[in-house]
Amino acid sequence: MKPMTERHVQAIWYDVSLRPERLYTRHGSEVRVLSPGEWNLGPGPDFRNAVLEVGREHRRVAGDVEIHLCPSDWDFHRHGADPRYRNVIAHVTWGCGPEPSTLPPGALSIWIGRFVTANPTFSFDAIDLMAYPYAKLPTSERPCEGRIAHDPDLAREILSEAGRHRLRMKSRRLAGRLAERASGGAPARRQIFYEEVMTALGYKNNASQFRHVAERVPLEELPRDESGAETALLTAATFEEWNLSCSRPHNLPETRLANAARVFTETESMALISASDFGEVRCREMVETLCGGRERRMRCMGRGRAAAVIANVIAPFAMAEGRLSGLPEWLPPEDISQPVRLTAFRLFGRDHNPAAFYSTNGLLIQGLLQIHRDYCLQLHPACERCRLGDRHRAEAGLPFANRPRLPDYQRLV
């Protein structure tokens, strides 16, 4: 029995109702899947942050998992030379064959097809590929969903506090940078802001590379015309090793660097270094400023990325310098990333309405990112030990208004 596509094998690995309970490496060690990992819809390994137990000693390993139809696909796709695959701990294949010599050291080779086909009731026709990865979640108990998903007020309270906690952490880091370079005065302050915005424009895959470019081409030396600035940034970029995982033209580093040149020469972006009003009207104006304004033919960035710059740089910068009397209640919504989507599905269930919980408020999106970092990345293979939502279980019968309100994120959850 051969699988229809590689995606069928991915579904088998992800879904505990399809995945055989007992798996073995090609060398005979038993493998227990504590967590199949997070289904990666972007470039790189198929699953991130998987947790496995191996052998009689129950040795626990954590990392990425790559799925193929046959072992030779690893070399055919040249994964051995791709740095994105350095953290692969298991190469799971439907069929058998020689183990690729370029697998990362210690990576397990698991031939899954022989164990799946041992089940006489199994059929590929029964796998609904449209249900993965979001309509199908691991079946281990999710205590957070049981309590939070049916209480939108409580959910928003937790997300708000988690988002503020995240902003505080960002502001403390920025305050440390500002203190270190306080002797540099206003130019040093502007350079830090410029580096932070550049880092945000690099997205996750190339954030450090964009920061390095900003360090090589300081703001004071950046040409004031768009063409000159673009040339300077692209020249500095030749010294970097870029993550080219996104092949779409608007996601390529050179395109983003050209956009960055427009941000710092054709917009009033640097004026936002002194922002102190984060009300909804002013935030929307800041988004338009970063995008290049409504009249501009070529946008400097999308609204979702502009919102991310506000949440990751502009608001924390204002907090670090003491320009905010209180923390924002609302931020413009940024794009919904995979960690946000996965965490929301765990907290609120697969049929929840994002608009009712988080998608219209960037502060709540920041909260989901913080919960993903603090809880889901650490504990989702053993959700019964997660504290998220436990605090309010004893108060399930109380109206929301009568529940104790604790401003600290860690105490709240």
VOGU-3710 file (C-alpha; in Angstrom, 3 decimals, decimal comma):
1> mkpmterhvq> 0,000/0,000/0,000  1,557/3,290/-1,097  0,499/6,720/0,202  -1,182/9,096/-2,194  1,031/12,063/-1,196  3,585/13,094/1,380  0,878/15,129/3,073  -0,927/11,873/3,904  2,156/10,744/5,801  2,295/14,103/7,583
11> aiwydvslrp> -1,320/13,613/8,677  -0,505/10,121/9,974  2,424/11,447/11,996  0,375/14,329/13,426  -2,866/12,532/14,256  -2,678/10,127/17,212  -5,738/8,279/15,891  -3,775/7,401/12,729  -0,236/7,086/14,059  0,718/3,612/15,340
21> erlytrhgse> 1,217/3,501/19,093  4,507/1,582/18,778  7,190/2,864/16,428  10,798/1,801/16,027  13,916/3,267/14,492  15,635/1,358/11,700  18,096/0,171/14,374  15,348/-1,332/16,544  14,937/1,280/19,297  11,356/1,861/20,356
31> vrvlspgewn> 10,062/5,418/19,913  7,210/6,945/21,889  5,737/10,182/20,499  4,987/12,559/23,368  4,269/15,366/20,921  4,403/15,165/17,117  5,376/18,845/17,067  3,752/21,891/15,535  2,785/21,454/11,894  4,995/23,893/10,000
41> lgpgpdfrna> 3,101/25,531/7,141  6,157/27,548/6,114  9,559/26,532/4,789  11,842/24,218/6,723  11,117/20,941/8,549  7,545/19,667/8,468  7,138/19,741/12,266  8,709/21,984/14,867  9,339/21,280/18,556  8,447/17,595/18,586
51> vlevgrehrr> 9,131/15,598/21,758  10,046/11,899/21,588  11,122/9,201/24,059  13,604/6,688/22,700  14,702/3,235/23,845  14,318/1,314/27,078  15,933/4,140/29,033  13,168/6,500/27,797  15,698/9,071/26,628  13,808/12,258/25,799
61> vagdveihlc> 14,736/14,229/22,687  13,178/17,419/21,372  13,493/19,131/18,006  12,188/19,085/14,456  10,800/16,253/12,331  10,999/15,905/8,559  8,575/13,665/6,626  9,303/11,985/3,285  7,943/9,150/1,219  11,346/7,453/1,041
71> psdwdfhrhg> 14,735/8,082/2,753  16,475/9,206/-0,451  14,159/12,255/-0,631  16,298/13,857/2,080  19,290/14,085/-0,235  17,147/14,746/-3,309  15,858/17,914/-1,621  19,383/18,781/-0,381  18,290/19,147/3,212  21,720/18,113/4,474
81> adpryrnvia> 23,219/21,396/3,271  20,306/23,533/4,471  20,853/25,122/7,919  17,117/25,111/8,586  17,286/21,331/9,020  20,122/21,228/11,561  17,716/20,650/14,433  15,959/17,640/12,870  15,803/14,833/15,421  13,770/12,365/13,351
91> hvtwgcgpep> 13,504/11,564/9,656  10,152/9,803/9,259  9,549/7,998/5,962  6,792/5,864/4,555  9,104/3,426/2,813  12,452/1,911/3,648  15,871/2,417/2,114  19,447/3,338/3,003  19,761/5,966/5,699  20,971/9,304/4,276
101> stlppgalsi> 24,519/10,026/5,394  23,805/13,746/5,617  21,210/13,506/8,404  22,105/15,621/11,465  24,166/13,680/14,038  21,920/11,556/16,222  18,808/12,009/14,071  16,493/8,993/14,176  15,386/7,179/11,023  11,810/5,921/11,440
111> wigrfvtanp> 10,159/3,772/8,794  6,481/4,337/9,591  4,749/2,644/6,667  5,252/-0,916/7,878  3,520/-0,154/11,183  0,603/1,710/9,586  -0,166/-1,032/7,072  -0,176/-3,603/9,871  -3,596/-2,213/10,795  -6,091/-4,004/8,492
121> tfsfdaidlm> -8,705/-1,251/8,915  -6,419/1,557/7,765  -7,258/3,350/4,507  -5,765/6,475/2,931  -9,200/7,293/1,536  -10,398/7,934/5,094  -7,902/10,766/5,662  -9,464/14,189/5,123  -6,422/16,313/4,277  -8,461/19,514/4,515
131> aypyaklpts> -8,830/18,878/8,254  -5,103/19,318/8,925  -3,516/20,883/10,797  -6,117/23,124/12,437  -9,269/21,042/12,487  -7,324/18,148/13,980  -5,603/18,729/17,281  -3,705/16,268/19,503  -6,238/14,446/21,657  -4,524/14,960/25,017
141> erpcegriah> -6,650/16,985/27,429  -6,451/20,752/26,992  -7,483/22,163/30,376  -7,132/25,734/29,117  -9,775/25,185/26,453  -12,228/23,670/28,903  -12,167/26,784/31,072  -11,229/29,695/28,822  -12,984/28,894/25,551  -16,431/29,381/27,105
151> dpdlareils> -15,578/32,619/28,889  -14,579/35,319/26,355  -14,257/37,968/29,091  -11,786/35,841/31,017  -9,956/34,974/27,802  -9,521/38,639/26,884  -8,406/39,459/30,425  -5,700/36,797/30,290  -4,587/37,759/26,786  -4,492/41,452/27,718
161> eagrhrlrmk> -2,307/40,817/30,740  -0,069/38,469/28,776  0,269/41,116/26,060  1,190/43,788/28,608  3,691/41,437/30,199  5,260/40,990/26,773  5,417/44,767/26,232  7,054/45,214/29,646  9,743/42,682/28,787  10,442/44,415/25,481
171> srrlagrlae> 10,589/47,802/27,183  13,038/46,535/29,823  15,353/45,244/27,124  15,200/48,565/25,292  15,756/50,477/28,537  18,931/48,443/29,020  20,160/49,301/25,525  19,401/52,971/26,032  21,238/53,001/29,374  24,309/51,342/27,867
181> rasggaparr> 24,583/54,018/25,185  23,305/56,999/27,157  26,620/58,798/26,730  25,989/58,917/22,971  23,085/61,310/23,433  20,390/61,841/20,798  22,343/60,226/17,906  22,750/56,988/19,879  19,057/57,028/20,801  18,058/57,455/17,166
191> qifyeevmta> 20,453/54,692/16,099  18,917/52,252/18,585  15,428/53,056/17,310  16,598/52,637/13,703  18,214/49,264/14,486  15,068/48,026/16,234  12,804/49,020/13,333  15,201/47,382/10,878  15,149/44,214/12,971  11,351/44,166/12,841
201> lgyknnasqf> 11,459/44,622/9,058  13,625/41,517/8,777  10,782/39,367/10,116  11,707/36,268/12,106  13,885/34,593/9,480  16,252/37,503/8,852  15,874/39,711/11,928  19,516/39,456/13,016  20,730/40,036/9,445  18,708/43,258/9,181
211> rhvaervple> 20,131/44,414/12,510  23,662/43,775/11,228  22,935/45,827/8,101  21,687/48,693/10,287  24,890/48,500/12,303  27,038/48,584/9,143  25,089/51,506/7,699  24,333/53,734/10,717  21,411/56,098/10,460  23,721/59,125/10,421
221> elprdesgae> 25,478/57,709/7,338  22,360/56,511/5,513  21,879/58,586/2,318  18,827/60,809/2,468  17,554/59,867/-0,984  15,731/56,597/-1,552  18,023/55,320/-4,317  21,210/56,043/-2,383  19,823/54,486/0,802  18,772/51,351/-1,060
231> talltaatfe> 22,236/51,010/-2,623  23,933/51,428/0,760  21,716/48,845/2,466  22,032/46,310/-0,358  25,825/46,709/-0,389  26,011/46,062/3,355  23,712/43,069/2,890  26,268/41,252/0,732  28,164/40,365/3,908  25,212/38,456/5,375
241> ewnlscsrph> 24,088/34,854/4,982  20,399/35,180/4,234  17,551/32,821/4,949  15,926/32,545/1,530  13,130/30,248/2,651  10,410/32,556/1,286  10,572/32,516/-2,488  7,789/35,041/-3,128  9,296/38,244/-4,554  7,882/40,573/-1,879
251> nlpetrlana> 9,456/38,420/0,853  12,995/38,356/-0,546  15,603/40,239/1,548  16,507/42,620/-1,282  12,844/43,608/-1,651  12,485/44,195/2,063  15,708/46,216/2,155  14,377/48,383/-0,675  11,223/48,866/1,386  13,370/49,768/4,401
261> arvftetesm> 15,152/52,425/2,333  11,767/53,983/1,547  10,720/53,822/5,216  13,708/55,886/6,348  13,846/58,348/3,447  10,285/58,812/2,216  8,219/58,618/5,421  8,162/60,326/8,800  9,050/57,049/10,530  11,824/58,518/12,700
271> alisasdfge> 9,371/61,049/14,145  7,636/58,089/15,816  10,609/57,797/18,173  8,792/60,325/20,386  5,278/58,863/20,137  3,311/59,052/23,371  -0,303/58,708/22,221  -1,339/55,100/21,569  -5,042/55,656/21,251  -6,801/53,918/18,386
281> vrcremvetl> -6,885/56,993/16,119  -3,207/57,783/16,598  -2,176/54,135/16,161  -3,969/53,986/12,841  -2,156/57,151/11,785  1,163/55,527/12,730  0,292/52,519/10,596  -0,331/54,790/7,604  2,949/56,607/8,248  4,949/53,374/8,242
291> cggrerrmrc> 3,131/52,101/5,166  4,009/55,268/3,279  0,637/56,966/3,343  -2,516/56,369/1,348  -1,301/58,374/-1,642  1,897/56,403/-2,233  1,898/54,100/-5,243  4,452/51,673/-3,762  3,781/50,778/-0,137  6,749/50,529/2,225
301> mgrgraaavi> 5,166/47,622/4,100  1,795/46,032/4,720  -0,474/47,157/7,543  0,131/43,919/9,445  3,905/44,489/9,435  3,426/48,142/10,404  1,296/47,003/13,345  4,072/44,582/14,346  6,602/47,459/14,293  4,346/49,442/16,634
311> anviapfama> 3,972/46,498/19,035  7,603/45,397/18,932  9,405/48,750/18,755  7,414/51,982/19,015  5,231/51,184/22,049  8,042/49,447/24,021  10,373/52,362/23,189  7,854/54,815/24,625  7,497/52,640/27,729  11,283/52,394/28,157
321> egrlsglpew> 11,555/56,194/28,104  8,598/56,740/30,451  6,394/58,497/27,912  3,305/56,401/28,691  1,243/57,012/31,816  -0,393/53,607/31,417  -0,119/50,575/29,181  -2,141/50,444/25,943  -5,542/48,762/26,001  -5,494/48,341/22,233
331> lppedisqpv> -2,901/48,077/19,469  -3,482/47,748/15,711  -3,818/44,075/14,749  -0,810/42,475/13,096  -0,868/39,470/10,780  -1,901/36,183/12,397  1,235/34,026/12,500  1,373/30,270/12,868  2,273/30,360/16,610  -0,694/32,684/17,233
341> rltafrlfgr> -3,055/30,458/15,281  -1,890/27,247/16,962  -2,075/28,726/20,456  -5,553/30,095/19,772  -6,729/26,676/18,622  -5,411/25,134/21,829  -6,996/27,763/24,059  -10,320/28,275/22,312  -10,905/25,159/20,216  -11,007/24,704/16,478
351> dhnpaafyst> -14,434/26,288/15,953  -13,797/29,560/17,788  -14,376/32,956/16,177  -11,005/34,818/16,137  -12,744/38,208/16,042  -14,504/37,424/19,310  -11,255/36,640/21,110  -8,188/38,353/19,658  -7,892/39,154/15,933  -9,041/42,802/16,125
361> nglliqgllq> -6,573/43,842/18,845  -2,803/43,624/18,471  -2,338/43,617/22,258  -4,271/40,346/22,463  -2,222/38,916/19,588  0,911/39,805/21,560  -0,667/37,975/24,492  -1,090/34,817/22,446  2,560/35,022/21,385  3,605/35,288/25,031
371> ihrdyclqlh> 1,432/32,357/26,093  2,869/30,333/23,227  6,377/31,074/24,495  5,690/30,621/28,210  3,360/27,626/28,093  2,646/25,868/24,806  6,277/25,534/23,721  7,198/24,140/27,118  4,258/22,024/28,212  1,932/21,071/25,395
381> pacercrlgd> 3,124/17,414/25,372  1,944/17,259/29,015  -0,953/19,695/29,162  -2,259/18,222/32,400  0,645/19,982/34,162  -0,076/23,389/32,623  -1,284/26,100/35,026  -3,017/28,187/32,408  -6,632/28,720/33,435  -6,332/26,721/36,678
391> rhraeaglpf> -6,541/29,770/38,907  -10,162/30,508/37,993  -11,519/26,967/38,183  -12,580/27,316/41,801  -14,420/30,499/40,853  -16,319/29,037/37,904  -19,654/30,007/39,427  -18,738/33,638/40,056  -19,809/36,391/37,658  -16,905/37,887/35,800
401> anrprlpdyq> -17,217/41,228/37,593  -16,817/39,540/41,007  -13,660/37,639/40,195  -10,398/38,906/41,657  -8,474/40,978/39,128  -4,705/40,528/39,361  -2,657/42,769/37,059  0,418/40,546/36,961  0,390/38,046/34,091  2,185/35,233/35,921
411> rlv> -0,113/35,550/38,956  -3,199/35,773/36,782  -2,509/32,481/35,041
//
